[in-house]
Amino acid sequence: KINKSLILGDVHLHLYSRFGLDSKTGLPKRLIDQKKALQGVLDIIDERQIDNIQFLGDWFHADLEIATEVYALTHWFMGELNIRGVDLYCTRGNHDLVKKQNPKLEWEYSLYPFLKPLEKPENIYYLHYDEEIDYKKIQGYDLVLAHKTPIGCKLHSYTFEEGFDW
């Protein structure tokens, strides 16, 4: 059986209120849309018989204050993955860390309570936001999953001068 992966990243779950509130639930409309998007991910998993998700970081938006509603949505989604037997492999993003640089403890990673200990695939390298890029170290992998920005990438008027240069 060939493993099928779904690559997903930058979900940024948060109680964004500037997009309005749903009159029935009182929840932010964006959070409701994010739940619909996650349901869409589950639908893709079911339709295409996906075995695992390769997550590229930034599950939560606010790293130091995770609202109960956001935590509950995460718990629901992770439970759905467990029901389906879908493994989740993660690259840590900048919004996933209590300390943005050089976290010292595993639990400084915001998704830590939801993750099962898994043996990482040997042919994939997970390059975390807080990790220095060692180009020699990552050579030879079939896939490098990174929460890094390419140097020279533009976002509106900002040009990234940090990141990777491949």
One Martini backbone bead per residue (centre of mass of N, CA, C, O) as a GRO file, in nm:
protein
  166
    1LYS     BB    1   0.095   0.037   0.024
    2ILE     BB    2   0.047   0.367  -0.045
    3ASN     BB    3   0.119   0.656   0.086
    4LYS     BB    4  -0.093   0.934   0.168
    5SER     BB    5  -0.052   1.282   0.143
    6LEU     BB    6  -0.128   1.586   0.319
    7ILE     BB    7  -0.068   1.923   0.264
    8LEU     BB    8  -0.051   2.157   0.542
    9GLY     BB    9  -0.102   2.515   0.635
   10ASP     BB   10  -0.172   2.792   0.802
   11VAL     BB   11  -0.446   2.816   0.980
   12HIS     BB   12  -0.485   3.025   1.216
   13LEU     BB   13  -0.638   2.995   1.477
   14HIS     BB   14  -0.903   3.230   1.577
   15LEU     BB   15  -1.076   3.519   1.726
   16TYR     BB   16  -1.179   3.682   1.473
   17SER     BB   17  -1.375   3.984   1.488
   18ARG     BB   18  -1.344   4.164   1.216
   19PHE     BB   19  -1.555   3.954   1.051
   20GLY     BB   20  -1.757   3.890   1.256
   21LEU     BB   21  -2.066   3.767   1.388
   22ASP     BB   22  -2.265   3.515   1.473
   23SER     BB   23  -2.598   3.530   1.565
   24LYS     BB   24  -2.641   3.235   1.680
   25THR     BB   25  -2.344   3.180   1.838
   26GLY     BB   26  -2.116   3.427   1.861
   27LEU     BB   27  -1.917   3.355   1.659
   28PRO     BB   28  -1.678   3.386   1.455
   29LYS     BB   29  -1.689   3.369   1.118
   30ARG     BB   30  -1.400   3.265   1.068
   31LEU     BB   31  -1.418   3.013   1.249
   32ILE     BB   32  -1.643   2.883   1.088
   33ASP     BB   33  -1.480   2.872   0.824
   34GLN     BB   34  -1.251   2.697   0.940
   35LYS     BB   35  -1.427   2.452   0.999
   36LYS     BB   36  -1.510   2.407   0.706
   37ALA     BB   37  -1.223   2.360   0.605
   38LEU     BB   38  -1.166   2.113   0.787
   39GLN     BB   39  -1.395   1.947   0.669
   40GLY     BB   40  -1.269   1.947   0.386
   41VAL     BB   41  -1.024   1.783   0.469
   42LEU     BB   42  -1.184   1.533   0.558
   43ASP     BB   43  -1.310   1.482   0.281
   44ILE     BB   44  -1.043   1.430   0.135
   45ILE     BB   45  -0.954   1.196   0.307
   46ASP     BB   46  -1.195   1.014   0.230
   47GLU     BB   47  -1.184   1.026  -0.086
   48ARG     BB   48  -0.843   0.967  -0.098
   49GLN     BB   49  -0.717   0.801   0.129
   50ILE     BB   50  -0.561   0.932   0.362
   51ASP     BB   51  -0.284   0.874   0.594
   52ASN     BB   52  -0.152   1.175   0.605
   53ILE     BB   53  -0.025   1.470   0.764
   54GLN     BB   54   0.158   1.753   0.651
   55PHE     BB   55   0.255   2.002   0.870
   56LEU     BB   56   0.373   2.358   0.828
   57GLY     BB   57   0.239   2.531   1.039
   58ASP     BB   58   0.035   2.733   1.217
   59TRP     BB   59  -0.237   2.660   1.377
   60PHE     BB   60  -0.206   2.898   1.546
   61HIS     BB   61  -0.197   3.242   1.610
   62ALA     BB   62  -0.203   3.265   1.926
   63ASP     BB   63   0.049   3.145   2.128
   64LEU     BB   64  -0.043   3.256   2.437
   65GLU     BB   65  -0.366   3.258   2.343
   66ILE     BB   66  -0.601   3.003   2.372
   67ALA     BB   67  -0.905   2.962   2.299
   68THR     BB   68  -1.153   2.751   2.373
   69GLU     BB   69  -1.275   2.736   2.085
   70VAL     BB   70  -1.007   2.661   1.949
   71TYR     BB   71  -0.944   2.412   2.116
   72ALA     BB   72  -1.205   2.259   2.043
   73LEU     BB   73  -1.156   2.246   1.739
   74THR     BB   74  -0.895   2.088   1.760
   75HIS     BB   75  -1.009   1.843   1.910
   76TRP     BB   76  -1.205   1.760   1.690
   77PHE     BB   77  -1.003   1.718   1.456
   78MET     BB   78  -0.815   1.513   1.597
   79GLY     BB   79  -1.039   1.306   1.644
   80GLU     BB   80  -1.098   1.259   1.341
   81LEU     BB   81  -0.820   1.150   1.276
   82ASN     BB   82  -0.831   0.909   1.470
   83ILE     BB   83  -1.078   0.767   1.349
   84ARG     BB   84  -0.917   0.745   1.058
   85GLY     BB   85  -0.600   0.695   1.103
   86VAL     BB   86  -0.450   0.976   1.094
   87ASP     BB   87  -0.151   1.110   1.063
   88LEU     BB   88   0.061   1.364   1.233
   89TYR     BB   89   0.295   1.586   1.087
   90CYS     BB   90   0.533   1.837   1.210
   91THR     BB   91   0.602   2.177   1.165
   92ARG     BB   92   0.734   2.442   1.318
   93GLY     BB   93   0.609   2.750   1.381
   94ASN     BB   94   0.606   3.075   1.494
   95HIS     BB   95   0.301   3.036   1.625
   96ASP     BB   96   0.390   2.757   1.798
   97LEU     BB   97   0.568   2.934   1.997
   98VAL     BB   98   0.653   3.069   2.288
   99LYS     BB   99   0.942   3.071   2.179
  100LYS     BB  100   1.072   3.174   1.884
  101GLN     BB  101   1.357   3.103   2.004
  102ASN     BB  102   1.487   2.833   2.130
  103PRO     BB  103   1.337   2.600   2.246
  104LYS     BB  104   1.356   2.379   2.539
  105LEU     BB  105   1.064   2.254   2.524
  106GLU     BB  106   0.816   2.063   2.403
  107TRP     BB  107   0.569   2.234   2.542
  108GLU     BB  108   0.627   2.500   2.360
  109TYR     BB  109   0.439   2.348   2.174
  110SER     BB  110   0.104   2.395   2.101
  111LEU     BB  111   0.047   2.083   1.983
  112TYR     BB  112   0.147   1.875   2.193
  113PRO     BB  113  -0.132   1.764   2.326
  114PHE     BB  114  -0.216   1.626   2.023
  115LEU     BB  115   0.032   1.441   1.998
  116LYS     BB  116   0.171   1.162   1.875
  117PRO     BB  117   0.404   0.933   1.891
  118LEU     BB  118   0.618   0.938   1.605
  119GLU     BB  119   0.768   0.803   1.340
  120LYS     BB  120   0.957   0.944   1.123
  121PRO     BB  121   1.015   0.978   0.814
  122GLU     BB  122   1.321   0.919   0.652
  123ASN     BB  123   1.257   1.100   0.370
  124ILE     BB  124   1.191   1.336   0.578
  125TYR     BB  125   1.237   1.685   0.641
  126TYR     BB  126   1.201   1.890   0.936
  127LEU     BB  127   1.186   2.244   0.914
  128HIS     BB  128   1.200   2.462   1.153
  129TYR     BB  129   1.175   2.782   1.243
  130ASP     BB  130   1.403   2.745   1.492
  131GLU     BB  131   1.593   2.643   1.260
  132GLU     BB  132   1.876   2.602   1.123
  133ILE     BB  133   2.027   2.600   0.811
  134ASP     BB  134   2.152   2.284   0.680
  135TYR     BB  135   2.228   2.200   0.366
  136LYS     BB  136   2.382   1.930   0.412
  137LYS     BB  137   2.167   1.785   0.597
  138ILE     BB  138   1.921   1.796   0.363
  139GLN     BB  139   2.053   1.619   0.184
  140GLY     BB  140   1.876   1.335   0.032
  141TYR     BB  141   1.595   1.409   0.049
  142ASP     BB  142   1.276   1.385  -0.086
  143LEU     BB  143   1.172   1.583   0.154
  144VAL     BB  144   1.123   1.932   0.249
  145LEU     BB  145   0.981   2.068   0.540
  146ALA     BB  146   0.896   2.421   0.575
  147HIS     BB  147   0.904   2.715   0.803
  148LYS     BB  148   0.987   2.914   0.546
  149THR     BB  149   1.125   3.181   0.370
  150PRO     BB  150   1.207   3.306   0.085
  151ILE     BB  151   1.439   3.482  -0.033
  152GLY     BB  152   1.267   3.765  -0.180
  153CYS     BB  153   1.002   3.758  -0.080
  154LYS     BB  154   0.674   3.900  -0.126
  155LEU     BB  155   0.473   4.122   0.099
  156HIS     BB  156   0.374   4.348  -0.054
  157SER     BB  157   0.629   4.573   0.055
  158TYR     BB  158   0.771   4.322   0.163
  159THR     BB  159   1.108   4.189   0.194
  160PHE     BB  160   1.270   3.900   0.240
  161GLU     BB  161   1.598   3.840   0.413
  162GLU     BB  162   1.495   3.582   0.535
  163GLY     BB  163   1.575   3.229   0.520
  164PHE     BB  164   1.579   3.068   0.213
  165ASP     BB  165   1.838   2.952  -0.046
  166TRP     BB  166   1.765   2.739  -0.329
   0.00000   0.00000   0.00000
